[in-house]
Amino acid sequence: MYDPNILDRAEGALFGSALGDSIGIYTEFMTAAQAVEAYRSSPQFTLLPPETPLHNDTHRCRFESRAWTDDTDHTIIIVLSYLRLRELSPNDFATRLHSWCAQGLRVLDRLPMGLGKTVGGVVFSPSYTSDPAGTALAHWEKNGRNAAANGSLMRTSPIGVICIQQTEKETFAAAIRMGAVTHTDPRCTLSVAIVSALVRALCLGEITGPAQVHDVIERAWEHVGCAQPEHALLLDRAEFDWHAYAETLEALVLCDRTVGYVYKCLGVALWCLRQVLTRQETFRSTMTALVMCGGDADTNGAIAGALMGALYGYKYLPREWWDGMRHVGWYRGKIKVLCCVAGLSGGVYDSQSDTDMELDGGKGFLTEEEMKKREMGIMEKMLLSEKERREAAEAKVKAEAKPSGWKSWLSSR
């Protein structure tokens, strides 16, 4: 299959996801009020130098500017696994995820920043590499069958691209298998099935309005009910609909204690998709509105960006975002070979000679001493950031305490 429109939308899905992640880190875990205080009410984010600086706080000071977070790292791990094996392998992905948790994304020399509680709890279990899905299931049951975080949803967009030439049911099944290596809850299962199938359908041009989105959702609900009937009984349709069909971002309450809940992320992505489908907003304006709500903004942005990017296509994404994103050349190259291997474009790709596919990215694994040195570097960066914040606060207090000129004249009389 070679269709330039499908190819453009496939690239748009993967670039849109990375952009949503990279813009989302600006406000991750902030409240809406804190986001406005940090970036004003109508920010014009740009990743092109001189880029919009990240707000200096204890969270953002650990991250690189103009770069994505763990959400896109995990997406890349799926891509690298697929390129090496030319199939979606839950076990190979799990092995690579385990390596990421210990060493980070070695191919780009990135440390494992942003590791989620659910992913960490599952991946660091002794049985994980031998039985990832079983370990994830045991972890979910041990925690009362109520943990439904968004860690499997944030990485699911490449599955929709890889499955473009497969059926929708095959896409559902692939997304569920890949998600199950860390997240077993049926709410997570349903969410990855919906988003992966929507990415596929959007790339194929099958979705032109909210009605087709609704149809995909209904078919995913039915598929999960048939594939996992015991777990599907735990699904609450009223709760799902409340999130999936929320009329505003504010209704989803993105900054409460359930900030990483998978239905919040799904609801945000579906709301954003409806905004651009009905031409009420653009990719940029919708993403900016989402990011300025704070909460789990990078993950929300990654999934929303994947769906909107699959609708818009790569060529219509904001250039001042994708052209300034760190590692953009490398990432673009991997997207192109992914599309080649998935049969969406021409060309030949020899995965066996590409050292990027190795677990260590062809760079070798870091020693324990080297990892400690890296960690110390992050600690030093955090301490320097704290020093800068303290000095800025002291300067502000002094400036506010200094009397104005006419008050000084009166006091001298």
C-alpha positions as CSV (number, residue, x, y, z in Angstrom):
1,M,0.0,0.0,0.0
2,Y,1.3,3.4,-0.9
3,D,-1.0,6.4,-0.4
4,P,0.6,9.7,0.3
5,N,-2.3,10.9,2.4
6,I,-2.3,7.8,4.6
7,L,1.5,8.1,4.9
8,D,1.2,11.7,5.9
9,R,-1.4,11.0,8.5
10,A,0.6,8.1,9.9
11,E,3.6,10.3,10.4
12,G,1.2,13.0,11.8
13,A,0.0,10.5,14.5
14,L,3.5,9.7,15.7
15,F,4.8,13.3,15.5
16,G,1.6,14.7,17.0
17,S,2.0,12.3,20.0
18,A,5.7,13.4,20.6
19,L,4.7,17.1,20.3
20,G,1.9,16.8,22.7
21,D,4.3,15.1,25.2
22,S,7.0,17.8,24.6
23,I,4.5,20.7,25.1
24,G,2.7,19.0,27.9
25,I,5.8,18.9,30.2
26,Y,5.5,22.7,30.5
27,T,2.6,22.3,32.8
28,E,2.6,18.7,34.0
29,F,1.2,18.4,37.6
30,M,0.4,22.1,37.7
31,T,-3.1,23.4,38.4
32,A,-4.7,25.7,35.8
33,A,-4.0,28.7,38.0
34,Q,-0.3,27.7,38.4
35,A,-0.1,27.3,34.6
36,V,-1.4,30.8,34.0
37,E,1.0,32.2,36.6
38,A,3.9,30.5,35.0
39,Y,3.1,31.2,31.3
40,R,0.4,33.8,31.3
41,S,-3.2,33.2,30.1
42,S,-2.5,33.0,26.3
43,P,1.0,31.6,25.9
44,Q,2.6,31.1,22.5
45,F,4.7,28.0,23.2
46,T,7.6,27.4,20.8
47,L,10.3,24.8,20.7
48,L,12.4,26.7,18.2
49,P,15.4,28.5,19.8
50,P,15.0,30.8,21.7
51,E,12.4,28.3,22.9
52,T,9.8,29.0,25.6
53,P,11.7,28.2,28.8
54,L,10.4,25.6,31.2
55,H,9.1,27.1,34.4
56,N,11.8,26.6,37.1
57,D,10.4,24.3,39.7
58,T,11.3,21.0,41.4
59,H,9.6,18.9,38.8
60,R,10.6,20.5,35.5
61,C,14.2,21.2,36.5
62,R,15.0,17.5,36.0
63,F,14.0,17.5,32.3
64,E,15.7,18.6,29.1
65,S,14.2,21.6,27.4
66,R,12.5,21.0,24.0
67,A,12.3,17.3,24.7
68,W,9.6,14.6,25.2
69,T,9.3,12.6,28.4
70,D,8.9,8.9,29.3
71,D,5.6,8.7,27.3
72,T,7.4,9.0,24.0
73,D,10.4,7.0,25.2
74,H,8.0,4.1,25.7
75,T,6.4,4.7,22.3
76,I,9.9,4.5,20.8
77,I,10.5,1.2,22.6
78,I,7.5,-0.3,20.8
79,V,8.8,1.1,17.5
80,L,12.3,-0.2,18.0
81,S,11.0,-3.7,19.0
82,Y,8.7,-3.8,15.9
83,L,11.5,-2.7,13.6
84,R,13.8,-5.4,14.8
85,L,11.3,-8.3,14.8
86,R,8.9,-6.9,12.1
87,E,6.0,-7.9,14.4
88,L,4.5,-6.7,17.6
89,S,6.0,-8.8,20.4
90,P,4.8,-8.3,24.0
91,N,7.7,-10.2,25.4
92,D,10.3,-8.3,23.4
93,F,8.7,-5.0,24.3
94,A,8.7,-6.1,28.0
95,T,12.4,-6.9,27.8
96,R,13.1,-3.5,26.4
97,L,10.9,-1.8,28.9
98,H,12.7,-3.5,31.7
99,S,16.0,-2.3,30.3
100,W,14.6,1.3,30.0
101,C,13.6,1.3,33.6
102,A,17.1,0.4,34.6
103,Q,19.2,2.3,32.0
104,G,16.9,4.6,30.1
105,L,16.7,5.0,26.3
106,R,20.4,4.2,25.6
107,V,20.1,4.9,21.8
108,L,19.6,8.6,22.7
109,D,21.5,8.6,26.0
110,R,18.3,9.4,27.9
111,L,17.8,8.5,31.6
112,P,14.6,6.8,32.7
113,M,12.8,10.0,33.9
114,G,9.1,9.9,34.8
115,L,8.7,6.3,35.7
116,G,5.1,5.7,36.8
117,K,4.1,3.8,39.9
118,T,2.2,1.0,38.1
119,V,4.9,0.5,35.5
120,G,7.7,0.5,38.1
121,G,5.7,-1.9,40.4
122,V,5.2,-4.4,37.7
123,V,8.5,-4.2,35.8
124,F,10.7,-4.5,38.8
125,S,9.0,-7.6,40.0
126,P,11.3,-10.7,39.9
127,S,9.0,-12.6,37.5
128,Y,8.5,-9.8,35.0
129,T,10.9,-10.7,32.2
130,S,9.8,-14.3,32.2
131,D,6.1,-13.6,32.4
132,P,5.2,-9.9,31.9
133,A,1.5,-10.3,31.4
134,G,1.1,-12.7,34.3
135,T,3.2,-10.4,36.5
136,A,1.0,-7.4,35.5
137,L,-2.2,-9.4,36.3
138,A,-0.9,-10.5,39.7
139,H,0.1,-6.9,40.5
140,W,-3.4,-5.6,39.6
141,E,-5.1,-8.3,41.7
142,K,-2.8,-7.7,44.6
143,N,-3.7,-4.0,44.6
144,G,-7.5,-4.7,44.8
145,R,-8.3,-4.7,41.0
146,N,-8.7,-0.9,41.1
147,A,-5.5,0.5,39.6
148,A,-6.2,2.0,36.2
149,A,-3.3,4.3,35.4
150,N,-2.6,5.7,31.9
151,G,0.8,4.2,31.4
152,S,-0.3,1.7,28.7
153,L,-2.4,4.3,26.9
154,M,0.4,6.8,26.6
155,R,2.4,4.5,24.3
156,T,-0.3,2.9,22.2
157,S,-0.3,5.2,19.1
158,P,2.3,3.3,17.0
159,I,0.1,0.2,17.2
160,G,-2.6,2.0,15.2
161,V,0.0,2.9,12.6
162,I,1.5,-0.6,12.4
163,C,-2.0,-2.1,12.0
164,I,-3.2,0.1,9.2
165,Q,-3.2,-2.8,6.8
166,Q,-4.8,-5.1,9.3
167,T,-8.4,-5.3,10.4
168,E,-9.9,-3.3,13.2
169,K,-10.4,-6.4,15.3
170,E,-6.7,-7.3,14.8
171,T,-5.9,-3.8,15.9
172,F,-8.0,-4.2,19.0
173,A,-6.3,-7.5,19.8
174,A,-2.7,-6.2,19.2
175,A,-3.3,-3.1,21.4
176,I,-4.7,-5.3,24.2
177,R,-1.8,-7.7,24.1
178,M,0.8,-4.9,24.1
179,G,-1.0,-3.1,26.9
180,A,-1.3,-6.2,29.1
181,V,2.4,-6.4,29.8
182,T,2.0,-3.6,32.4
183,H,-1.8,-2.8,32.7
184,T,-4.5,-5.4,33.2
185,D,-7.4,-3.3,34.4
186,P,-10.3,-3.5,31.8
187,R,-10.5,0.3,31.7
188,C,-6.9,0.3,30.5
189,T,-7.7,-2.5,28.0
190,L,-10.7,-0.6,26.6
191,S,-8.8,2.6,26.3
192,V,-5.8,1.2,24.4
193,A,-8.2,-0.6,22.1
194,I,-10.1,2.6,21.3
195,V,-7.1,4.9,20.7
196,S,-5.2,2.4,18.6
197,A,-8.3,1.7,16.4
198,L,-9.0,5.4,16.1
199,V,-5.4,6.1,15.0
200,R,-5.8,3.4,12.4
201,A,-9.2,4.7,11.2
202,L,-8.0,8.3,11.1
203,C,-5.0,7.4,9.0
204,L,-7.2,5.6,6.6
205,G,-9.5,8.5,6.3
206,E,-12.4,6.6,7.6
207,I,-13.4,9.1,10.2
208,T,-15.0,12.4,9.1
209,G,-17.1,13.3,12.1
210,P,-18.0,12.4,15.7
211,A,-20.5,9.7,14.6
212,Q,-17.6,7.5,13.2
213,V,-15.7,8.1,16.5
214,H,-18.7,6.9,18.4
215,D,-18.9,3.8,16.2
216,V,-15.3,2.8,16.9
217,I,-15.9,3.2,20.6
218,E,-18.9,1.0,20.5
219,R,-17.1,-1.7,18.6
220,A,-14.2,-1.6,21.0
221,W,-16.6,-1.9,24.0
222,E,-18.1,-5.0,22.4
223,H,-14.7,-6.5,21.5
224,V,-13.4,-6.1,25.1
225,G,-16.7,-7.6,26.4
226,C,-16.2,-10.7,24.2
227,A,-12.5,-11.0,24.6
228,Q,-12.3,-10.6,28.4
229,P,-15.9,-11.2,29.7
230,E,-14.8,-11.7,33.3
231,H,-12.9,-8.5,33.5
232,A,-15.4,-6.6,31.3
233,L,-18.1,-7.1,34.0
234,L,-16.1,-4.7,36.1
235,L,-16.7,-1.9,33.6
236,D,-19.2,0.8,34.5
237,R,-20.8,2.2,31.3
238,A,-22.1,5.3,32.9
239,E,-18.6,6.2,34.3
240,F,-17.1,5.5,30.9
241,D,-19.6,7.7,29.0
242,W,-19.1,10.5,31.5
243,H,-15.4,10.7,30.6
244,A,-15.6,9.7,26.9
245,Y,-18.3,12.3,26.1
246,A,-17.3,15.1,28.4
247,E,-18.4,18.4,26.9
248,T,-15.6,20.5,28.4
249,L,-12.0,19.9,29.7
250,E,-13.1,21.5,33.0
251,A,-15.7,18.7,33.4
252,L,-12.9,16.1,33.5
253,V,-11.3,17.8,36.5
254,L,-7.7,17.2,35.4
255,C,-5.9,18.2,38.6
256,D,-7.6,16.2,41.3
257,R,-6.1,13.2,43.1
258,T,-6.9,10.9,40.2
259,V,-4.7,12.9,37.9
260,G,-3.2,9.8,36.2
261,Y,-6.5,8.0,35.7
262,V,-6.8,6.3,32.3
263,Y,-10.3,7.5,31.6
264,K,-9.3,11.1,32.2
265,C,-6.6,10.8,29.5
266,L,-9.0,9.0,27.2
267,G,-11.7,11.6,27.8
268,V,-9.2,14.5,27.1
269,A,-8.1,12.9,23.8
270,L,-11.6,12.3,22.6
271,W,-12.6,15.8,23.5
272,C,-9.7,17.3,21.6
273,L,-10.4,15.1,18.6
274,R,-14.1,16.3,18.5
275,Q,-12.9,19.9,18.6
276,V,-10.8,19.6,15.5
277,L,-13.2,17.2,13.7
278,T,-16.0,19.8,14.0
279,R,-13.5,22.6,13.1
280,Q,-14.0,24.5,16.3
281,E,-10.3,24.6,17.1
282,T,-6.9,23.8,15.4
283,F,-4.2,21.4,16.5
284,R,-2.3,24.2,18.1
285,S,-5.2,26.0,19.9
286,T,-6.6,22.7,21.2
287,M,-3.3,21.5,22.5
288,T,-2.5,24.8,24.1
289,A,-6.0,24.8,25.9
290,L,-5.3,21.3,27.1
291,V,-1.8,22.0,28.3
292,M,-3.0,25.1,30.2
293,C,-5.4,22.9,32.2
294,G,-2.3,21.3,33.9
295,G,-2.7,17.8,35.4
296,D,-1.0,15.0,33.6
297,A,-0.5,17.3,30.7
298,D,2.3,15.4,28.9
299,T,0.4,12.1,28.8
300,N,-2.9,13.9,28.0
301,G,-1.0,15.8,25.3
302,A,0.6,12.7,23.8
303,I,-2.7,10.8,23.3
304,A,-4.6,13.9,22.1
305,G,-1.7,14.8,19.8
306,A,-1.7,11.3,18.3
307,L,-5.4,11.5,17.4
308,M,-5.3,15.0,16.1
309,G,-2.1,14.4,14.2
310,A,-3.6,11.3,12.6
311,L,-6.5,13.6,11.4
312,Y,-4.4,16.6,10.3
313,G,-1.3,14.8,8.9
314,Y,2.3,15.7,9.5
315,K,2.5,18.6,7.1
316,Y,-0.2,20.6,9.0
317,L,1.4,20.3,12.5
318,P,2.9,23.5,14.0
319,R,6.4,23.8,12.5
320,E,7.6,25.9,15.5
321,W,7.0,22.9,17.6
322,W,8.2,19.9,15.5
323,D,11.1,21.7,13.9
324,G,12.5,22.7,17.4
325,M,11.9,19.4,19.2
326,R,15.1,17.8,20.5
327,H,16.2,14.6,18.6
328,V,13.8,15.6,15.8
329,G,16.1,14.3,13.0
330,W,16.5,10.9,14.7
331,Y,12.8,10.6,15.5
332,R,11.8,11.5,11.9
333,G,14.2,8.8,10.6
334,K,12.6,6.1,12.7
335,I,9.1,7.1,11.8
336,K,10.0,6.8,8.1
337,V,11.5,3.4,8.4
338,L,8.5,2.3,10.6
339,C,6.2,3.3,7.8
340,C,8.5,1.5,5.3
341,V,8.4,-1.8,7.3
342,A,4.6,-1.4,7.9
343,G,4.2,-1.3,4.1
344,L,3.0,2.3,3.9
345,S,5.9,3.5,1.8
346,G,8.5,2.2,-0.5
347,G,12.2,1.5,0.2
348,V,14.2,-1.2,1.9
349,Y,15.3,-1.3,5.5
350,D,17.8,-3.7,7.0
351,S,17.0,-3.8,10.7
352,Q,19.9,-6.3,11.5
353,S,22.5,-3.7,10.5
354,D,20.9,-0.9,12.5
355,T,22.5,-0.8,15.9
356,D,19.7,1.5,17.2
357,M,17.6,-1.6,17.5
358,E,19.9,-3.1,20.1
359,L,18.9,-3.0,23.8
360,D,21.8,-0.8,24.5
361,G,21.3,1.3,21.3
362,G,24.7,0.3,20.1
363,K,26.2,2.5,22.9
364,G,26.8,-0.2,25.6
365,F,25.1,-0.3,29.0
366,L,26.1,2.1,31.7
367,T,28.0,0.8,34.7
368,E,26.6,1.2,38.2
369,E,29.2,3.9,38.8
370,E,28.2,5.7,35.6
371,M,24.5,5.5,36.6
372,K,25.3,7.0,40.0
373,K,27.3,9.8,38.4
374,R,24.3,10.6,36.1
375,E,22.0,10.6,39.1
376,M,24.3,12.9,41.0
377,G,24.3,15.2,38.0
378,I,20.5,15.4,38.2
379,M,20.7,16.1,41.9
380,E,23.2,18.9,41.3
381,K,20.9,20.3,38.7
382,M,18.0,20.2,41.1
383,L,20.0,21.9,43.8
384,L,21.2,24.7,41.4
385,S,17.6,25.2,40.3
386,E,16.5,25.5,44.0
387,K,19.2,28.0,44.6
388,E,18.0,30.1,41.6
389,R,14.4,29.9,42.8
390,R,15.4,31.1,46.3
391,E,17.5,33.9,44.9
392,A,14.7,35.0,42.6
393,A,12.2,34.9,45.5
394,E,14.5,37.0,47.7
395,A,15.0,39.6,45.0
396,K,11.3,39.8,44.5
397,V,10.7,40.4,48.2
398,K,13.4,43.1,48.2
399,A,11.9,44.8,45.2
400,E,8.4,44.8,46.7
401,A,9.8,46.1,50.0
402,K,11.7,49.0,48.4
403,P,9.6,52.3,48.8
404,S,8.7,54.2,45.7
405,G,10.3,57.6,44.9
406,W,7.6,59.8,46.4
407,K,7.4,57.7,49.6
408,S,11.1,58.1,50.0
409,W,10.8,61.9,49.6
410,L,8.0,62.0,52.2
411,S,10.0,59.9,54.7
412,S,13.0,62.2,54.4
413,R,10.9,65.3,55.4
